[in-house]
Amino acid sequence: MNKLFTTKEFLIYLIKSKSKYYIHSPFVYTFINEVLNDKRSFYCYEEIESLRKKLEANDARIEVEDFGAGSLLEKKNTRTISFIAKTSAAPKKYAQLLFRIILHFKCKNMLELGTSLGVTTAYLSAVNQNEKVFTVEGSQSIAEEAAINFSLLNRNNIKLIQGKFEEKLIPTLVEMKQVDLLYLDGNHRLNPTLDYFNSCLPFFTEYSIVVMDDIYWSSEMKQAWEQLKNHSSVTLSIDLFRMGILFFRHDRNKEHFRLYF
């Protein structure tokens, strides 16, 4: 993460983001009330956050392969489980937002690019254990740790695929046939991010949702976000600073919202 760039963008976000009282779109107003501001504590939250705490306290070191932009905080190939858990998993409020998005929109076919240790994946898979989550992780050692965590949580509806996104994405999409929710949390470079989106595009329906993590992680990620929210297939985008959400619904004109979260 480029801290200077991200800090500047965060200040802009604070100035320009809006609350529900300034939103005139019924769809977005409902999203704010029923998803974004839903303060309920759901059944899975405690067990997943308990796992997160254990991982954040784990100082064991593993060899890590970086296939994307990597970490700007740690350039060594050997990293602690604690460091990975603290820097790679979606923070609690965003991971729980993903859970509520899936619950509210009844997403069935879910794809995650960037498993890391599997904390966020656990939220994706918690809504309905009859619905499968496909998740792709480039680093073999991290994927092995994620598999252990899925076993601890008894998540049998997760299919973990280890390998480079460029090699595994298309076969995974062919197997899935349709993507209702795509969570993009890997690579963090402009062109690969655009390529992943374009590869998935034929597998979206008008009710599919794309969630991009770290949209202001760097100038490249901001460019990727700007290009994707302006893509001809996208009719609605929601900027939450950490995450960006894209919708494809045909019943609306193109709109962009920056919401306070």
VEXDRENKE-965002 format. One record per residue: residue in three letters; chain; x, y, z of N, C-alpha, C in turn. Coordinates in steps of 0.1 Angstrom, whole numbers, plus 2048, in hexadecimal, padded with zeros to 3 digits. Layout:
N
SELUM type mol n_east n_north n_up ca_east ca_north ca_up c_east c_north c_up
SELUM  Ala   A      X       Y    Z       X        Y     Z      X       Y    Z
...
This chain:
261
SELUM type mol n_east n_north n_up ca_east ca_north ca_up c_east c_north c_up
SELUM  Met   A    808     7F4  800     800      800   800    809     80C  800
SELUM  Asn   A    805     816  7F7     80C      823   7F7    805     82C  801
SELUM  Lys   A    80B     82E  80D     804      834   818    801     843  815
SELUM  Leu   A    80A     84A  80F     808      858   80B    7FC     859  802
SELUM  Phe   A    7FC     851  7F7     7F1      851   7ED    7E4     84E  7F4
SELUM  Thr   A    7E4     843  7FC     7D8      83F   802    7D2     849  80C
SELUM  Thr   A    7DB     850  814     7D7      85A   81D    7D0     865  816
SELUM  Lys   A    7D6     86A  80B     7D0      875   803    7C3     871  7FE
SELUM  Glu   A    7C1     865  7F8     7B5      860   7F3    7AA     85F  7FE
SELUM  Phe   A    7AE     85B  80A     7A5      859   815    79F     867  819
SELUM  Leu   A    7A7     871  819     7A2      87E   81C    798     883  812
SELUM  Ile   A    79B     880  805     791      884   7FA    784     87C  7FC
SELUM  Tyr   A    786     86F  800     77A      867   803    771     86C  80E
SELUM  Leu   A    778     871  819     770      876   824    769     883  820
SELUM  Ile   A    76F     88B  818     768      897   813    75C     894  80A
SELUM  Lys   A    75E     88A  801     754      888   7F7    74A     87D  7FA
SELUM  Ser   A    74C     875  804     743      86A   806    736     86F  80C
SELUM  Lys   A    72B     868  80A     71E      86D   80E    717     862  817
SELUM  Ser   A    70E     867  820     706      85E   828    6F9     85C  821
SELUM  Lys   A    6F1     853  827     6E4      84F   820    6DB     85B  81E
SELUM  Tyr   A    6DC     866  826     6D3      871   825    6D5     87A  819
SELUM  Tyr   A    6E0     877  811     6E2      87E   805    6E0     875  7F9
SELUM  Ile   A    6DB     869  7FB     6DA      85F   7F0    6CB     85F  7EB
SELUM  His   A    6C9     860  7DE     6BC      860   7D8    6B9     853  7D1
SELUM  Ser   A    6C2     84A  7D0     6C0      83E   7C9    6BA     834  7D3
SELUM  Pro   A    6AD     82F  7D0     6A7      825   7D9    6B0     819  7DB
SELUM  Phe   A    6B6     814  7D1     6BE      808   7D1    6CA     80A  7DB
SELUM  Val   A    6D1     815  7DA     6DC      818   7E2    6D8     81B  7F0
SELUM  Tyr   A    6CD     822  7F2     6C8      826   7FF    6C5     819  807
SELUM  Thr   A    6BE     80F  800     6BB      802   806    6C8     7FB  809
SELUM  Phe   A    6D2     7FB  800     6DF      7F5   803    6E5     7FB  80F
SELUM  Ile   A    6E5     808  811     6EA      80E   81D    6E3     809  82A
SELUM  Asn   A    6D6     809  82A     6CE      806   835    6CF     7F7  839
SELUM  Glu   A    6CE     7EE  82F     6CD      7E0   831    6DA     7D8  831
SELUM  Val   A    6E4     7DE  82B     6F1      7D7   829    6FC     7DE  830
SELUM  Leu   A    6FF     7EA  82C     70A      7F2   831    709     7F5  840
SELUM  Asn   A    6FD     7F9  844     6FB      7FD   852    6F5     7F2  85B
SELUM  Asp   A    6F4     7E6  856     6EF      7DB   85E    6F8     7D8  869
SELUM  Lys   A    6F4     7DB  876     6FD      7D9   881    6FB     7CC  888
SELUM  Arg   A    6F3     7C3  883     6F1      7B6   889    6FE     7AE  88A
SELUM  Ser   A    6FF     7A6  894     70A      79D   895    706     78F  891
SELUM  Phe   A    70B     78A  886     706      77D   881    70E     771  887
SELUM  Tyr   A    708     766  885     70C      759   88C    71B     756  889
SELUM  Cys   A    720     75A  87D     72E      756   87A    739     75F  87E
SELUM  Tyr   A    735     76B  882     73F      776   885    749     772  88F
SELUM  Glu   A    744     76D  89A     74D      76A   8A6    757     760  8A2
SELUM  Glu   A    753     755  89C     75D      74A   899    768     74E  88F
SELUM  Ile   A    764     757  885     76E      75B   87C    777     765  882
SELUM  Glu   A    772     76E  88A     77A      778   890    783     772  89B
SELUM  Ser   A    77F     767  8A1     788      760   8AA    793     759  8A2
SELUM  Leu   A    791     754  896     79B      74F   88E    7A5     75A  88A
SELUM  Arg   A    79F     766  886     7A8      771   882    7B2     774  88E
SELUM  Lys   A    7AD     775  89A     7B5      779   8A5    7C0     76F  8A7
SELUM  Lys   A    7BD     762  8A5     7C8      757   8A7    7D2     759  89C
SELUM  Leu   A    7CE     75C  890     7D8      75E   885    7E0     76A  887
SELUM  Glu   A    7DA     775  88C     7E2      781   88F    7EC     780  89A
SELUM  Ala   A    7EA     775  8A2     7F3      773   8AD    7FE     768  8AA
SELUM  Asn   A    7FD     763  89E     805      757   89A    812     75D  893
SELUM  Asp   A    81D     75B  89A     82A      760   895    832     756  88D
SELUM  Ala   A    82C     74B  889     833      741   880    835     747  873
SELUM  Arg   A    841     744  86D     845      74A   860    843     73F  855
SELUM  Ile   A    83F     745  849     83D      73C   83D    843     743  831
SELUM  Glu   A    847     73B  827     84C      741   81B    840     745  812
SELUM  Val   A    841     751  80D     836      756   805    83A     75A  7F7
SELUM  Glu   A    832     756  7ED     834      759   7DF    82B     765  7DC
SELUM  Asp   A    830     770  7D7     828      77B   7D2    827     77B  7C3
SELUM  Phe   A    81B     77B  7BE     819      77C   7B0    813     789  7AB
SELUM  Gly   A    80F     791  7B5     809      79E   7B1    812     7AA  7B5
SELUM  Ala   A    80C     7B5  7BA     814      7C0   7BF    81B     7BE  7CC
SELUM  Gly   A    817     7B3  7D3     81E      7AF   7DF    81B     7B9  7EA
SELUM  Ser   A    823     7B8  7F5     821      7C1   801    82C     7CB  800
SELUM  Leu   A    827     7D8  803     831      7E3   804    836     7E4  812
SELUM  Leu   A    830     7DC  81B     835      7DD   829    83F     7D2  82C
SELUM  Glu   A    83F     7C7  824     849      7BC   827    84D     7B7  819
SELUM  Lys   A    85A     7B8  817     860      7B4   80A    866     7A6  80B
SELUM  Lys   A    867     7A0  817     86D      793   818    864     788  814
SELUM  Asn   A    869     77D  80E     861      772   80B    85B     76B  817
SELUM  Thr   A    862     76B  822     85E      765   82E    856     76F  837
SELUM  Arg   A    849     76B  83A     841      774   842    83A     76C  84D
SELUM  Thr   A    836     773  857     82F      76D   862    820     76B  85F
SELUM  Ile   A    81A     761  864     80B      760   863    804     76D  868
SELUM  Ser   A    809     772  873     804      77E   879    804     78A  86F
SELUM  Phe   A    80F     78C  868     810      797   85F    806     795  854
SELUM  Ile   A    805     789  84E     7FC      787   843    7EE     789  847
SELUM  Ala   A    7EA     784  853     7DD      786   858    7D9     794  85A
SELUM  Lys   A    7E3     79C  85F     7E0      7AA   862    7E0     7B3  855
SELUM  Thr   A    7E7     7AF  84B     7E8      7B8   83F    7E0     7B3  833
SELUM  Ser   A    7DC     7A6  832     7D6      7A1   826    7C7     79E  827
SELUM  Ala   A    7C2     79B  833     7B4      798   834    7AC     7A5  835
SELUM  Ala   A    7A0     7A5  82F     797      7B1   830    795     7B3  83F
SELUM  Pro   A    795     7C0  843     792      7C4   851    784     7BF  854
SELUM  Lys   A    781     7BD  861     775      7B7   866    769     7BE  860
SELUM  Lys   A    768     7CB  860     75B      7D1   85C    759     7CF  84D
SELUM  Tyr   A    763     7CE  845     762      7CC   836    75F     7BD  833
SELUM  Ala   A    765     7B4  83B     763      7A6   839    754     7A2  83D
SELUM  Gln   A    74F     7A9  847     741      7A6   84B    738     7AD  842
SELUM  Leu   A    73C     7B8  83B     734      7BE   831    732     7B4  825
SELUM  Leu   A    73D     7AD  821     73C      7A4   817    732     799  81A
SELUM  Phe   A    732     794  827     728      78A   82B    71A     790  829
SELUM  Arg   A    717     79C  82D     70A      7A2   82C    706     7A4  81E
SELUM  Ile   A    70F     7A8  815     70C      7A9   807    707     79C  801
SELUM  Ile   A    70E     791  804     70B      784   7FF    6FD     780  805
SELUM  Leu   A    6FB     783  811     6EE      77F   818    6E2     787  811
SELUM  His   A    6E4     794  810     6DA      79D   80B    6D6     79A  7FC
SELUM  Phe   A    6E0     798  7F4     6DE      796   7E6    6DD     787  7E2
SELUM  Lys   A    6DE     77F  7EC     6DD      770   7E9    6E6     76B  7DF
SELUM  Cys   A    6F3     76F  7E0     6FD      76A   7D6    700     75B  7D8
SELUM  Lys   A    701     754  7CE     703      745   7CE    710     741  7C9
SELUM  Asn   A    715     747  7BE     722      742   7B8    72C     74D  7BB
SELUM  Met   A    735     74A  7C4     73F      754   7C9    74D     751  7C5
SELUM  Leu   A    755     75B  7C1     763      759   7BD    76B     763  7C3
SELUM  Glu   A    776     75F  7CA     77F      768   7D0    78D     766  7CA
SELUM  Leu   A    793     771  7C6     7A1      771   7C1    7AA     777  7CB
SELUM  Gly   A    7B1     76E  7D3     7B9      772   7DE    7B4     76D  7EB
SELUM  Thr   A    7B7     760  7EE     7B2      75A   7FA    7B9     75F  806
SELUM  Ser   A    7C6     761  806     7CE      764   811    7CC     759  81B
SELUM  Leu   A    7CA     75C  828     7C9      751   832    7BA     74C  834
SELUM  Gly   A    7B1     752  82C     7A4      74D   82B    79A     754  835
SELUM  Val   A    79D     75E  83B     794      765   845    788     76B  83D
SELUM  Thr   A    78B     772  833     780      778   82B    778     76D  824
SELUM  Thr   A    77F     763  81F     778      757   818    76E     751  822
SELUM  Ala   A    772     750  82F     769      74A   839    75C     752  839
SELUM  Tyr   A    75D     75F  838     750      767   838    748     765  82B
SELUM  Leu   A    74F     764  820     748      761   813    741     754  814
SELUM  Ser   A    746     74A  81B     740      73D   81B    736     73B  826
SELUM  Ala   A    734     745  82F     72C      742   83B    71D     744  839
SELUM  Val   A    719     74B  82E     70B      74E   82D    703     742  82A
SELUM  Asn   A    708     739  821     701      72D   81E    70B     723  81A
SELUM  Gln   A    70C     719  823     717      70F   820    713     705  816
SELUM  Asn   A    707     707  80F     704      6FF   804    708     705  7F7
SELUM  Glu   A    70D     712  7F8     712      719   7EC    721     719  7EC
SELUM  Lys   A    727     716  7E1     736      714   7E1    73D     722  7DE
SELUM  Val   A    748     723  7E5     751      72F   7E3    75E     72A  7DC
SELUM  Phe   A    761     72F  7D1     76E      72C   7CA    778     737  7CE
SELUM  Thr   A    783     733  7D3     78D      73D   7D6    79B     739  7D1
SELUM  Val   A    7A2     743  7CB     7AF      740   7C5    7BA     747  7CC
SELUM  Glu   A    7C5     740  7D0     7D0      746   7D7    7DD     742  7CF
SELUM  Gly   A    7E6     74C  7CD     7F2      749   7C5    7FD     742  7CD
SELUM  Ser   A    7FE     746  7DA     809      740   7E2    805     733  7E8
SELUM  Gln   A    80D     729  7E5     80A      71B   7EB    80A     71B  7FA
SELUM  Ser   A    814     721  800     815      721   80F    809     727  815
SELUM  Ile   A    805     733  810     7F9      739   815    7EC     731  813
SELUM  Ala   A    7EB     72B  807     7E0      723   804    7DF     717  80E
SELUM  Glu   A    7EA     711  812     7EA      706   81B    7E5     70B  829
SELUM  Glu   A    7E9     717  82D     7E4      71C   83A    7D5     71F  839
SELUM  Ala   A    7D1     724  82E     7C2      727   82C    7BA     71A  82D
SELUM  Ala   A    7BF     70F  827     7B9      702   827    7B7     6FD  836
SELUM  Ile   A    7C1     6FF  83E     7C0      6FB   84C    7B5     703  853
SELUM  Asn   A    7B4     710  850     7AA      719   856    79C     715  852
SELUM  Phe   A    79A     711  845     78D      70D   841    789     700  848
SELUM  Ser   A    793     6F7  84A     790      6EB   851    78C     6EE  860
SELUM  Leu   A    793     6F7  866     78F      6FB   874    781     700  875
SELUM  Leu   A    77C     707  86A     76F      70D   86A    765     703  864
SELUM  Asn   A    769     6F8  860     760      6EE   85A    759     6F4  84E
SELUM  Arg   A    761     6FA  845     75B      700   839    75D     6F7  82D
SELUM  Asn   A    754     6EF  82B     755      6E5   820    750     6EB  813
SELUM  Asn   A    74B     6F7  813     746      6FD   806    750     706  800
SELUM  Ile   A    75C     705  804     767      70E   7FE    770     705  7F5
SELUM  Lys   A    771     709  7E8     77B      702   7E0    787     70B  7DE
SELUM  Leu   A    792     707  7E4     79E      70F   7E4    7A7     70A  7D8
SELUM  Ile   A    7AA     714  7D0     7B2      711   7C4    7C0     718  7C5
SELUM  Gln   A    7CA     711  7C5     7D8      717   7C6    7DE     718  7B9
SELUM  Gly   A    7E3     724  7B6     7EA      727   7A9    7E8     735  7A5
SELUM  Lys   A    7EF     739  79A     7EF      746   795    7E1     749  78F
SELUM  Phe   A    7DC     755  792     7CF      759   78D    7CE     757  77E
SELUM  Glu   A    7D8     75B  777     7D9      75A   768    7D6     74C  763
SELUM  Glu   A    7DB     742  76B     7DA      734   767    7CD     72E  76C
SELUM  Lys   A    7C8     732  777     7BD      72B   77E    7AF     732  77C
SELUM  Leu   A    7AF     73F  778     7A2      746   777    799     740  76D
SELUM  Ile   A    79D     73E  761     794      73A   756    78E     72C  759
SELUM  Pro   A    797     722  75D     791      715   760    787     715  76C
SELUM  Thr   A    78A     71E  775     781      720   781    773     725  77C
SELUM  Leu   A    774     72F  773     768      736   76E    75F     72C  766
SELUM  Val   A    766     723  75E     75F      719   756    758     70F  75F
SELUM  Glu   A    75F     70C  76A     759      702   774    74D     709  77B
SELUM  Met   A    74E     716  77E     743      71D   785    737     720  77D
SELUM  Lys   A    73A     723  770     72F      726   766    729     734  768
SELUM  Gln   A    728     739  774     722      746   777    728     74B  784
SELUM  Val   A    72B     758  784     730      75F   790    726     769  795
SELUM  Asp   A    721     767  7A1     717      770   7A7    71F     77B  7AF
SELUM  Leu   A    72A     777  7B5     732      781   7BC    741     77E  7BA
SELUM  Leu   A    748     788  7B5     756      787   7B3    75D     791  7BD
SELUM  Tyr   A    766     78B  7C6     76D      793   7CF    77C     794  7CA
SELUM  Leu   A    780     79F  7C6     78E      7A1   7C0    797     7A6  7CB
SELUM  Asp   A    7A0     79E  7D0     7A9      7A2   7DA    7B7     79C  7D8
SELUM  Gly   A    7BC     79D  7CC     7C9      798   7C9    7D0     7A0  7BE
SELUM  Asn   A    7DD     79F  7BE     7E5      7A5   7B4    7E8     7B4  7B6
SELUM  His   A    7DD     7BC  7B6     7DE      7CB   7B9    7E6     7D2  7AE
SELUM  Arg   A    7E5     7CE  7A2     7EB      7D5   797    7E0     7D8  78C
SELUM  Leu   A    7E2     7E2  784     7D7      7E7   77B    7D3     7DD  771
SELUM  Asn   A    7DC     7D9  768     7D9      7D0   75D    7D4     7C3  761
SELUM  Pro   A    7DA     7BC  76B     7D5      7AF   76F    7C7     7B0  775
SELUM  Thr   A    7C4     7BB  77C     7B7      7BD   782    7AC     7BE  777
SELUM  Leu   A    7B0     7C6  76D     7A6      7C8   762    7A5     7BA  75A
SELUM  Asp   A    7AF     7B3  759     7AF      7A6   752    7A6     79C  759
SELUM  Tyr   A    7A7     79C  767     79E      793   76E    790     796  76D
SELUM  Phe   A    78D     7A3  76D     77F      7A8   76C    77A     7A4  75E
SELUM  Asn   A    781     7A6  754     77D      7A3   746    77B     794  744
SELUM  Ser   A    784     78C  74A     782      77E   749    775     779  750
SELUM  Cys   A    771     77F  75B     765      77C   762    759     781  75B
SELUM  Leu   A    75A     78C  753     74E      793   74E    744     789  747
SELUM  Pro   A    748     780  73F     73E      777   738    737     76E  742
SELUM  Phe   A    73C     76D  74E     735      764   758    72D     76C  762
SELUM  Phe   A    72B     779  760     723      782   768    715     782  763
SELUM  Thr   A    70B     784  76B     6FD      787   767    6FB     796  76B
SELUM  Glu   A    6EF     79B  768     6EC      7A9   76C    6EB     7AA  77B
SELUM  Tyr   A    6EA     79F  782     6E9      79F   791    6F6     79C  798
SELUM  Ser   A    700     79A  791     70D      797   796    713     7A4  79D
SELUM  Ile   A    71C     7A2  7A7     722      7AC   7AE    731     7AA  7AE
SELUM  Val   A    739     7B5  7AC     747      7B4   7AD    74C     7BD  7B9
SELUM  Val   A    753     7B7  7C2     759      7BF   7CD    768     7C0  7CB
SELUM  Met   A    76D     7CB  7CA     77C      7CD   7C9    781     7D2  7D6
SELUM  Asp   A    78C     7CC  7DB     792      7D0   7E8    79E     7D9  7E5
SELUM  Asp   A    7A1     7E2  7EE     7AD      7EB   7ED    7AD     7F3  7E1
SELUM  Ile   A    7A2     7FA  7DE     7A1      802   7D1    7A9     80F  7D2
SELUM  Tyr   A    7AE     812  7DE     7B7      81E   7DF    7C5     819  7E5
SELUM  Trp   A    7C8     80D  7E2     7D5      807   7E7    7E1     80E  7E0
SELUM  Ser   A    7DF     812  7D4     7E9      818   7CC    7E2     820  7C0
SELUM  Ser   A    7EA     827  7B9     7E5      82E   7AD    7E0     825  7A3
SELUM  Glu   A    7E7     819  7A2     7E2      80F   798    7D5     809  79C
SELUM  Met   A    7D3     807  7A9     7C6      801   7AD    7BB     80C  7AB
SELUM  Lys   A    7BE     818  7AD     7B4      823   7AB    7B0     823  79C
SELUM  Gln   A    7BA     822  793     7B8      822   785    7AF     816  781
SELUM  Ala   A    7B2     80A  787     7A9      7FF   784    79B     801  789
SELUM  Trp   A    799     807  795     78C      80A   79A    785     814  790
SELUM  Glu   A    78B     81E  78C     785      828   784    781     822  776
SELUM  Gln   A    78A     81A  771     786      813   764    77B     80A  765
SELUM  Leu   A    77B     802  770     770      7F8   771    763     7FE  775
SELUM  Lys   A    763     809  77D     756      80F   780    750     816  774
SELUM  Asn   A    758     819  76A     754      820   75E    752     816  753
SELUM  His   A    754     809  755     752      7FF   74B    744     7FF  746
SELUM  Ser   A    742     7FD  739     734      7FE   733    72A     7F4  739
SELUM  Ser   A    72F     7E9  73F     726      7DF   745    721     7E3  753
SELUM  Val   A    729     7EC  75A     726      7F0   768    71C     7FB  768
SELUM  Thr   A    711     7F9  770     707      804   770    707     80B  77E
SELUM  Leu   A    70D     806  788     70E      80C   795    71A     808  79C
SELUM  Ser   A    721     812  7A2     72D      80F   7AA    72B     816  7B7
SELUM  Ile   A    731     810  7C2     731      815   7CF    73F     815  7D5
SELUM  Asp   A    744     821  7D8     752      822   7DD    751     823  7EC
SELUM  Leu   A    757     81A  7F3     757      81A   802    766     81C  807
SELUM  Phe   A    76E     821  7FE     77C      824   800    784     817  801
SELUM  Arg   A    783     80F  80A     78B      802   80B    786     7F9  7FF
SELUM  Met   A    779     7F9  7FD     773      7F0   7F3    76A     7F8  7E9
SELUM  Gly   A    76A     7F2  7DD     761      7F7   7D3    758     7EC  7CF
SELUM  Ile   A    74B     7F0  7CC     741      7E6   7C9    73B     7EA  7BB
SELUM  Leu   A    73A     7E0  7B2     735      7E2   7A5    728     7DA  7A3
SELUM  Phe   A    71E     7E0  79D     711      7D9   799    70F     7DA  78A
SELUM  Phe   A    707     7D1  785     705      7D0   776    6F6     7D1  773
SELUM  Arg   A    6EE     7D5  77C     6DF      7D5   77A    6DB     7DE  76E
SELUM  His   A    6D2     7D8  766     6CE      7DF   75A    6C3     7EA  75C
SELUM  Asp   A    6BD     7EA  768     6B1      7F2   76B    6B5     800  770
SELUM  Arg   A    6C1     805  76D     6C6      812   772    6D0     818  768
SELUM  Asn   A    6D0     825  769     6DB      82D   762    6E8     82C  76A
SELUM  Lys   A    6F3     82E  764     700      82D   76B    701     838  775
SELUM  Glu   A    705     833  781     706      83C   78D    713     838  795
SELUM  His   A    719     842  79B     725      83F   7A4    722     845  7B1
SELUM  Phe   A    724     83E  7BC     722      843   7C9    72E     841  7D2
SELUM  Arg   A    731     84B  7DA     73C      849   7E4    735     84B  7F2
SELUM  Leu   A    735     840  7F9     72D      83F   805    736     83E  811
SELUM  Tyr   A    732     845  81C     73A      845   828    737     838  82F
SELUM  Phe   A    742     831  833     741      824   83A    74C     823  845
